[in-house]
């Protein structure tokens, strides 16, 4: 247990270089294999040392510990593996804690990772992406890196041949190579290699394609696409190719100068594009279809009738899922239609956030709107940090992501019960809606380390962050430190949640912060002000049985019970306790006796 006056300093590791699991998720009863990379940076040879592993749920050990003896000389590097049987309960997250002991039992080093025991990825999706498919990529290495962040699903972005003709070649003779929409070389072996490597890690592989996109040669390339399936911006233009509703112009040198909007709601178009995706799935063993849209709410059909794209989302999802017998993810761009999609058979709600959700508070409200509609539906938010700056960068320039703004955004989304779609391509972060632009950015070692910790934390506490977690208004004061319930800058934002006998209060540190906009357009936000030993008073209903605290910013995210005093005044019952520290995000968990 941490002392009350705990300082947020983390000792420098002397032995553990890395610690991670062999898969992104496990079914109940599976064998979980942990890899432990050690490098002896001490000044003594170690003989008869031990690595002792135990897994925890809210600090309570689950299952028996496992251990492994080893010797390691000064300067030597070795790798160990420890196996742990996944418990029988489905859909549970655990914090895995390994301690390195010398022959006398003295602790020399310690590290954590996390384990997700879930038979289906859609309960707790941790969605990532792939956007490079040229020949020669080490697909196993890229997937292994993403596995360390517990990414359990991957969107294969822009790998397809054409939007209206996704399979290059034929089912009988698929092409070995082709170019994507940007003219980039794509290799069949690389795509297949990524799918195979993902499946070995229990990651779900999703094939990207739009619900209504077509190249400008769609009517002449013998694909079978008809002009009558296209759309227009009004009901009076001549129904010819030159007036079709379109996305573009696209950059010079791309495989098509623009994309035509097709009539997503038209049965004939649905039959066509679902059939073409079916051909793709006969060649490539994807688990499902990631369906993109471009954010428009409406258009007009060939006969002049009005097309409500949003009203067509759910029917399109249900048709594709039934006919293909595949998993479906559907992008409700700008959150348009996301509440309706929450009632569909899509794997989860995937809403690309734009100007309609500019503030920290809007992230919370966006997630709450979905959970109010369907508390069981998971939420994934693609939201692009620093995108205006990245889009203006010259070809040969790169920027580093700003660590404080990334971690604050991730913390808020996680506290809201959502997942930030941001990692892919060998551990690269996503800056814009065109995924290959990740080549313009980099993550600092500090941010990489922090995101590993955050990824572990999100898995270890998934049962207290997501799935049937309801909003709750906490009455919490923190002494003289100003708090808010709406993400006001200069405050500690208190976000309340409840699930079963547990209540969660998330503390988001916006002290010293000058902007409420999460995107940090110019990557210039300063750091937060570290808070220590916050005197907390929380109003409660009933008798508190346990009160604890955890943070991805401190102590590896381990759960620590806190001393508290329960009292009553004229306003009712309350508990007093001390929050040891707050950097970006703390989670307080209370279990009631009833």
N, C-alpha and C positions, 0 to 999 in steps of 0.2 A: 504494500500500500504506500502511496506517495504521502510525504508529510504535508501538512497544511500549507506551509510556506514554500512549497516546491518551486524551484526556479526552472525555467524552460530550457536549460542547457542540456545538450545531448553529448555524452562522452564519445571521444573518437574511438572507432572500432580498432581492435588490435588483431583480430583473427578473421572475422566473417567478411568475405568479399561480396557474396550474393547468396540469396535464399529464395527459392521459388518452387512452385509445383509443376508437375509434368503436363497438366491439362488445365483448361480454363474453367471447367465444371465437371462434376462427377454425379453419377447416379448413386442412390443409396446402396451400400454394400461394396462399391468399387474400392479398389486399392489405390490410395493416394500416395504418389511417390514424390518426395521432397528432395530437391537437389541443394546441397550445401557446398559452396565454394569457399575454401579457407586459404589464407595466406598468413604465415607466421611473421608478424611485424614486431613481435616481442623480442626481448634480448636473451631468450632461453629456449632450448629444445624442450619439447613437451612429450613426455612418455606416459602412456596410460591415461590420456585425456579422454573425455567423453563429450558427445553431443547428445543432449537430452531434449526431446521434442514433446510438447503437450499442446492440445487444442482446447479452446475456451469459447464459451458463449456467455457474455456479460461477466467475465471473470470466473465463471464456474467451469471446472475442467470437464471435458466430454471425452469419454473413453479412457483407456489406459495410456500412460506416456510410453514413448519408445526411445531407445537410446542406441548409440553406436560408439564403440571405442576406437581410438586412433592415436598414432604418433605423428608428430610433425616437427621437423627441425627448423631452426632459425632461417628465415628467408625462403622456406619451402612452400609450395602451393599444392594443395590436394583437393580432390572432390569426394564428397560422401553422398550416399543416398539413404534416406530413411523412409520406411513405408508405414502407413497408418490406414486402418480400415474405415471407410466412410460410414458414419452411423446410419441406422435404418430410417429415421425421419427424413422425409423429402422436403425440399425447399428450405434449407437452413444454411446460414453462413457461420463460419468459425474463424477465430483468430488463432493462427498457428505460431507458437512461441518456441524458439530453440535457444537453449543455454549451453555455452561452452564451458566445461569445468575441467580443472586440472586434476591430477591423480588424487589430490587431497580433498576434492569437492569444492574448491574455491572457484567462484564464477569469474571467468576471464572476459567473456563477451556474450552478446545476446542479439537476436534478430527476430523479426516477425515477417510473416506473409499471411495469406488467408486462403480459405477453402470454401468453395460454393458447392453444396450438395443439392443439386436440382436436376430432376429428370428432363426438364424442358427449359430451354434458354429464355423463353418469353416471359417467365415470371419476373426475372431480374435481368433484363437485357443490358449488356455492356457492349454496345455496338461500335465497331470500327470500320475502317475502309481500306481498300487497295485501289491504287490509281495508276500503277505502272506495270506493264505486262510484256515488255520487250524480252527478247531471248537472252539467256545468260544470267538472269536474276537467281540468286540463291533463295529459292522459295521457302525451304525449311528454316533457314536462318531468320528471314523476315517474320515468319509466323511465330517462331520461338521467341523473338523479341516482344511481339504483341501479347503472347501468352503470359509474360511476366507482369503485364498490366491487367491480367484476367479478362481480356477481351474475349467475349464468347460468341460473337457474330460479326461477319464481315460483309460489307457492301462492295461488290466488284464493280467499280465505277468506270463507265465509258470503255469497257473492254470490247463491246459488241461491234459488229461490222457496220451496220446502219440501224438507225432507230426503227425503221419500218421493216428491216430485214436483218434481224440480229445475228443469225447464223451465217458465217462466212463459208461458202461452199454449200454442200448438201449433206443430208443425214448420212447418205451412203459414202460420200467423199468430202468430208469436212476439210476446209483449207488449213494448211499448216501455219500460214502467216497472212496477215491483212493489216490495213491501217485503220485507225479509229477516226472519229469525227475530226480530230485535230491533225490528222495525217501522221500520227505517231505509230511506229511499228508495233504490232501485237503478235505474240507467239502463242499458238495453241498449246504447246508443251508447258509454257509458263502458266497459263490459265489453269490447266489440269494439275500442274504441280502445286499451285496455291490451294486449289480445292482439296487435294489429297492431304496436304500438310495441315490445313485447317481441320479436316475431319479427324485426323489423328490426335488433335488437341481438344476435341469435342467443341469445336467452333462451327457455327452455322454459316453456310456459304450462300449469299444472296446475289442473284444476277440483276444488275441494274438495267432498266429500260423505262422509257416514258410511257404514259398511258395514251398519249395523243401526238407523238412527234413523228414526222416523216421528212426525209431529204427532198430537195427540190426535183430530183430525178425519179421520184417515186412513181410517177405516172408513165414513165418511159423505159424503166429498167427491167420490165417483164416480171416484176414482183407481184402484179395483180392488184395494186392499189388503184382505186377509182377516184376521179375528181368529185363524184357525188358524196364521198365520205369526208371531204374537207369542210372547213368552216370559214366564215367571213366575219368581219367586224360590224357589219350592219345588214339590214335586210333588203337593201336596194342595189348594191353593186352588182355588175354583171358577174355571173358565176363562171369565171375563167381563172386560169392559174395566176395571172398577174394581180388579182385582187384578194387572193387567199390571205387569211389571218396568219401572221408569221412571227417567229422569234428571230431577231437578227437586226442588222447584218452581223454575221459571225466574222472572226478575224480572217484576213487574207491568207490564202493557202490552205484553209481547212477543206475537208472533203465535200462539204456543202456550204454554199454562201449563207444559208438560212435554214430554219426548220419550219415546216408547215404545221399548223394546228389542225389535227384531225378531229372528227366528231366522236369524242370519247363515249358519249351516251348512245351512239347508233349501234344497233345489234350487228349490222354487217361489218362495221369496223372492229367491233369487239371479237367477232368470230375470226376475223383475219389476224389481228395482232396476237390474240391468245393462241391461235393455231401456230403462228410463227414462233412464239415463245416455247410452245410444245416441241417444235422441231429442235430448238436449241437444247432443251432439256434431254432430248434423246442422245445427244452427243456429249454434253457436259453435265456431270452429276451434281448440279446445284441443288440446294435444299428448298429454294424458293425464289420469288421474284420481288425485287425492290422496285416499286413503281414510282416513278418521279412525275411531278407536274410542274408547271412553270408559274403558278400563282394567279392566273387569270380566273375570274369567277364565271365568265360567260362568253358566248359567241353566238353566231347565227348559222343555221344549217343551210344546205344547198337549196332547200325549198323555202328559205326565208324564216323558218320557225326559230324561236328563241331556244338556246341551249344553256341550261343551268349546270355548269360543270360540277359544282359542289354537291348538288342533289344527285349527281351521277356517281359520286365517289363510292358509296356503299354498294350499289348494284354492281359496279365494275369489280370491286374486291370480291364479292360473293361469287360472281360468274367465273373470275379467274381462278379462285381457290377451288371451286367445285370441278371445273373442267380440267385443271392441271394437277389437282391433288398435291399442291405445293403450298408452302408457307408464303404469306403475303405481307409485305410492309408497304405502306402507301404514304407518300409525302404530302401533308396538308400545309402547303407553303404559306407562311405568314399566319399560321394557325387558323386559316380559313377552312372551316368544316371539321376541325379537330374534335369538337364535342360530338358531332354526328358519327364520326369514325370510331369513337369510343364504344359505340354500340355494335360495331361490325365484328367480323371474324378475323380481322387483321391481327398480326402477332402483338402489336402494341401501337400506340399513337406516336408517329414520327412527324414532328412539326418544325420546319425550318423557320427560325425566328428572324424577323426583319424589323423595319421601323415601327411597326405596331407594338413592339415589345422592347423599348429602348432602355428601360430602367431596371435596376435590381429588383424592385418590387413587382415589375411586370412579369419577371420570370416566375415568381411565386404565384401570382394570379393566373398565369397561363397554365401552370401545372394544376392548380386548384380547380380550374374550370373543367378539366378532364376528369379529375378524381371525383368531383361532385356528380358528374354524369355517370361514371363507372369506377367505383373505388378499387376494382380488381385490375383495371387496365394500366399497364406500365406506360411510362412516358419517356421518350427520347427527344432531346432538343439539339439539332444542329444549330450552332450559333458561332459565328466566325469572328474571333478576336482580331482586332487591328486591321480589318479588311480594307477600309479606305486607304490606309497607308500602303499596304501590300500591293494593292492594285495599281498604285502610281509608281512603284519601284521600277527603275531601269532593269534591263535584262540581267546585268552582271552584279546587281546589288542584292544583299540579303539583310534581314533584320532578325534579332532575337526576340522571342516573345517575352513580354513583361511578366515576371513571375507573380507579383502581388495581384495584378488584375486577373490573371488566369486562375489563380487559386481561389480568389474571392468568388468569381463566377461559378467555378466548380462547386464550391462550398454551398452557395445559395441554391443551385440546382439540386444538389444532393439533399439538402435540408427540405426542399420542396417535394421530394419524392421523385425527381426526374434524373435522367442520366445525360451528361454532356457528350454529344457525339463530336469527337475531336482528334482521336488518335488512329493512326494507320501507317502503311508503308514503312515497315522497319522501325516503328516508333516515332514517326514524324507527325507533328501537329498540323491541323487544318486551318488555314487562314481565310479562305474564300470559298464561294460556292462552286468554283471550278477547281476540283481537287488537285490536279497536277501543279497548281501554283504553290503547293507546299515546298517546292524547290527554292522558293524565295525566302524561306524562313528557317530558323533553327531554334532549338531549345538549349538553354544553358544547362550545364551539369546540375546546378541547384534545382532548376525546374524539373528536370528528369527525375531526380531523387525524390522531390516532393510529390510528383504525380504517381510514382510507385507507391508512396505512403498513402496517398489519397485513394488509389485503386484498392490497396489492401483494406483500408478502412471501410470503403463502400461495400465490399464483399463481406467482411467480418460482421458488419452491423446491418446487413441488408434487411433482416426481419424487423428492424426498428426504423428503417428509412422508407421502405416501399411495400406495396401491396396491402390494401385495406387499412392504410394509415390515414386517420381522419384529422382535419384541421382542428386546432384547439387554441383558445386565446389565453396565454399565460399571464398571470398577474405577478410579475417579477420585478423587483427593484434591485439595483446594484450599488447601494450606497450613494455616493456623490456622482457616480458616473451616469451620464444621461443615456437613457434607453429609448427605443422606438418600436413600434409595431408595423412600420411601413417602409423600413429601409432608408430612413433619413440619414444623410451624411453627417458625420460628426458624432454618431451615437453607436451604441451596441444594439443591434437589431435582434429582438427576441421573437423567434418563430416557434409556435407551439404545435405539437402533434400528440395523438393518442392512439393506442392500439391495445385492445384487451386490458390487462391490469397495468399496463405501462403508459406513462406519460413522458414525452420527450420535449425538452426545451433546447432549441438550437440558438447559440449565441454567435452572431456574425459581427465581426469587428470592423466597423466603419469609422472608428475614431481616427482623426487626422486625415480622413478622406475628404476630397473636395468635389467629387462628382458622383452622381447617382447613375451614370450611364455605364453599363457593364462592358461595352465593346472596347472602350479605351482606344479610340480611333487612331491616335498618334503614338500609342505604346509609351505613354509618358507618365502614367500614374505613379505616385510615390508609395512608399510602404505604409502599412498600418502602424499604430502605436501599440507596442506590446503591453498588455495589461497583466498585472500580477495581484493575486490575493484579493479578489473582488468579494466584498461582503454582500452576500445574496440573501434575499428574503422572498420566498415563493409561497403564494396562497395555494392551499390544497383542499381537496374534498376527502374527508375520511382520514384514516391513519396510514402514515407512510411506513412501509416495511423496509425499503432499501432506497438509497439515493447514491448514484454514482456518476462518474464523469469520464469522458474519453475525448481525445482530439487527434486528428491525423497529424497535427503539428508538434505533438509532444509525446515522448515515451513510446514511440512506435505505434501509437493508437491503442495501447493497452487500456483496459477498463479498470478504473480505480474507484473503490467505494469511498465515499466522503462521510465524515462525521457530520451529524446534523442534530439540531434541537427542534422539537416540535412543540409549539405553543398555541395559544388561542387568545384572541382579544375580541373586542366588540364587533369586529368585521368577520370573525370566523377563525379557522385554523390556518396556521402557516408554519413553514420550516425555515430556520436560519442555517446557513452553511457558508463555506468559503470556496469560491472557484479558484483553483491554484494559479492558472494562467490562461490567457487568451491571446493567440496570435492572429489567426484568421477565423477559425471555426472550432467551437466546442459543442459537444452534445452532452446534455445532462439527462439522465434517465432515472425516473422515479417509478418504483413498483408499489402499488397500494395493497394493503392487507386483504381487502375484499376481492 
